[in-house]
Structure formats: structure tokens, C-alpha cells
Amino acid sequence: MLKNLQNALKIQDIRNRLLYTFMMLVVIRFGSNLPIPGVDTEYLKNFFEQQRQATGNAFGFFNAITGGSFEQMSVLALSITPYITSSIIMELMTIAIPKLEELQREGEDGRKKMLSYTRYLTVALALIESIAMAVGFGAQGLLYHFGPKSVIVSIAAMTAGSAFLMWVGERITEKGVGNGISIVLLINIISSLPSDLGTLWERFIVNSKSVANAVVAGIIILAAILLMVVFVVLLCDAERHIPVQYTAKMQGRRMMGGTQSAEIPLKVNTAGVIPVIFASSLMSFPIVIAQFFTVDYMSVPGKLLAMLNSSNWLKADRPVYSIGLVIYIVLIVLFAYFYTSITFNPLEVANNMKKSGGFIPGIRPGRPTSDYLSKLLSYVIFLGATGLTIVAVVPVVISGLFSISSLSFTGNSLIIIVGVILETIKSVESSMLVRNYKGFLVD
């Protein structure tokens, strides 16, 4: 592994790309600690502490993907989340708007136009979110001097920060190692790992009753982390290969070529981390909105909000709140089927195969092929959704059983970290193979 890394660094182009990416990440971490002028940073720290005591860690995942910028209310407080949201919205809109669907099929020119629309939508979403935060939190004490001037400065800083991160991500894609937006998200999540590891160390090692208990706890934690990483790697790389054969074509009186075989790689986790993000967002949205109002958590609406919070699940003294976990699992499965259905069209794939003279052995072309792909896709989606559910629920179970409510690292974070690292390694490896070097994944 080290030898392959040395070979990569010997290539000037790859070395420059790695250095460029590293410098951009340094800029991001610097911006994550640069507070917005006129903001009381202690207000949000106290707010987060009160929120954890009242409703648990509802903002935990959002704060993790912003790299702690949200809790510190830095100029990058919104992070890359408006871009992710706008990308998802644009994908959904291609189904509802035929013109966008046609634009998506126009190749490179269509892709550039779609990217421009995504940028505009990102700025619009960042502006809406920054207005809500500046006005909502500002009136409660976030801003030292709440007024039009301080609100405008806060809105401009947060909107510009989100647009800047979008630009950084695109530059990393163009001049760095690729996957720029994903790498920006990755470095933000990784930045929260030291504090989470410190929490686990304090909870299970330092506060252990004996050295033996501390050693056993340490071994169990390391084993659990390793098993989860291995499971996520398998989940991200698992594929179901569908065999396809292409018949020879007649040109004049001659048969051109013989029967060729190919495969359609169908990823088990076809929707990626999107179902978990959708489910988490839908569950936490009412809790976030409730923070702007006075809520009695002993009332029926307050108890319903508490039921939606993962920090209250699997608690022996409040078993009824675990109904929220069941809702969470159902949402993950539903969103997995929904998102895959809009990104993979069995009928379109079957028609393209038929036009190209391809067929699945034992399956007639056309409608039978589409039905076969739909049936197979449902089975694969279920496996992927089950895997996603396991990864998302295990940290929740551990937090509930051991009463750990301050962790921002979740199963969503692990999937993002593993997925981005694997894609980046493959990207660097492909660049090395072009130059006749062995890649990271080759011994």
C-alpha cells in the first residue's frame, strides 16, 4: 500500500492534484472556524446544550456534515447542504418536467445547463436558509445587536459561504482528485471524529470501574467499528451482474461479428445514502421548526416531537418513544424504493437493449425483459435497504442502550466516509493505470 502511494506521488500530475486538494481542504477548515461578524458564538453553544437536554441531539447529524461550522456559526455554517438539497430537487424535477428530462439526455451541453440550474437553486436555498437562521435565531439572542444591518451581514456571510464551498467543490473536481462536493462533505464529517472518539474514551475507558473493564470496553468498541466499516465497504461495492448477450448483425449478405456477451452491473445499494438522509431530514424537520417556538414537552405535541428524536429511542424508562425507530426504518425502505425508481427505469433499459440487439439469456426481449428487471430490482433494493437500515440503526441502538446522546457521528456519516474514500481511491487508481502504474487496489 505504501509502495503504491509512493508510485502515485512520483507522478507530477497526481502529486499536484493531491496537493491542490489538500490546500483547498485547509481553506475549508479555516473558514469553518471564522465566525460571522456580530454573532454571539456562546449563544449557539448554550442552545445546543439546552437542546440536548430537552430533545436529544436532533441537530447532531446536520452539525456533523457542516464540520461543526453550524454550532460555531461560522461563515460556512450552511456548508454544502444547500447544494446537496438542490441536486436532489433537480433530480426529482426531471421526472415532473419533461423539458428537464430532455435536457438531461442532451449529453455534455445538457449537463452544463443542468449544473447551472443547480447552482442558481443552491444560492436561492442558501439565501432562504440564511434568512430563516438570521431572523429566527437572531431575535432570540444569536446577534449582539439584532437589527437590519446585522441581519443583512449574517445573511450575506452565510449565503456567500455556501456558494464558496460549492465553488471549492467544483474546483476540486476539475483540478483535484475528483468528487469535489463529496470530498468537502467528507472532510467536514471527519473533523467531528476526534470529539466523538473523546466522548467514547471518557464514557467507557476513563469512567470504567477497573482496568479490565476499560480494556474489554476498548476491544469491543474497536471490534464494532471495524465490523461496521467492513460491512459498509461490502454494501457500497456489492453488485448484482445481469448477463446480456448481443446477437450478430447482418450487413448486406455478410454476418458481421459473432455473439457478444456483456453484463449490466446493478449495485445492491442503488440509492446510496440518500434514503437515510431523506428519512433523517423528515424526522428531524418538525423538531428543528419547534426550536423557534415554545414547546411543552410534557404535552401531546411535545411527546410526539420527542418520539421523532433518535436520542429518545430504546430507552427503558420511555419505551413508547421507540415507535419513532419503527417509523424511521419504514421511511428508509420507502425512500430506497422511491429514489431507485426515479434513477433506474427497467422499461427504458429493456427498450435500449432491444434496439441494440441485446437480450438476457432465457428472457424474451421487450416487456418480459422489463418485468424481469423490475422483479430483480425489487429484490436488490430490499437487500440494499436492509443493509442501509442496519448501518443507520446500529449507532442508534448503541446510543440508546448506553445512554450516549452527544455523538454526532452516525451510520449516515460512516456510509459517506467509506463511499467517498472508495470512489477517490478508484479515481486516483484509474489515473495511475493510464500511466502504466499499479493502483492502490493492486498488490
GIZI-V635847 format. One line per field, one symbol per residue. ss: DSSP state (a for helix, b for strand, c for the rest). burial: b if it has 9 or more other ideal C-beta (glycine too) atoms within 8 Angstrom, else e. Layout:
ss: ???
burial: ???
This chain:
ss: caaaaaaaaacaaaaaaaaaaaaaaaaaaaaaccbcccbcaaaaaaaaaaaaaaaccccaaaaaacccaaaacbccccccaaaaaaaaaaaaaaaacaaaaaaacccaaaaaaaaaaaaaaaaaaaaaaaaaaaaaaaaaaabccccaaaaaaaaaaaaaaaaaaaaaaaaaaaaccccaaaaaaaaaaaccaaaaaaaaaaaaaaccccaaaaaaaaaaaaaaaaaaaaaaaaaaacbbbbbbbbccbbbccbbbcccbbbbbbbbccccccaaaaaaaaaaaaaaaaacccccccccaaaaaaaaacaaacccaaaaaaaaaaaaaaaaaaaaaaaaaaaaccaaaaaaaaaaccbbcccccccaaaaaaaaaaaaaaaaaaaaaaaaaaaaaaaaaaacccccccccaaaaaaaaaaaaaaaaaaaaaaaaccccccccc
burial: eeebbebbbebeebbebbebbeebbebbbebbeebbebbbbebbbebbeebbeebbbbbbbbbbbbbbbbbbbbbbbbbbbbbbbbbbbbbbbbeeeeebbbbbebeeebbebbeebbbebbbbbbbebbbebbbbbbeeebbeeeeeebbebbbebbbbbbbbbbebbbbbbeebbbbbbbbbbbbbbebbbeebeebbbebbbeebeeeebbeebbeebeebeeebbebbbebbebebebbbbbeeeeeeeeeeeeeeebeeebbbbbbebbbbbbbbeebbebbbebeeeebebeeeebbebbbbbbbbbebeebeebbebbebbbebbbbbbbebbeeebebeebbbebbeeebbbeebebbebbbbbbbebbbebbbbbbebbbbbbbbbbbbbbeeebbebbbbbbbbbbbbbbbbbbbbbbbbbbbeeebebbeee
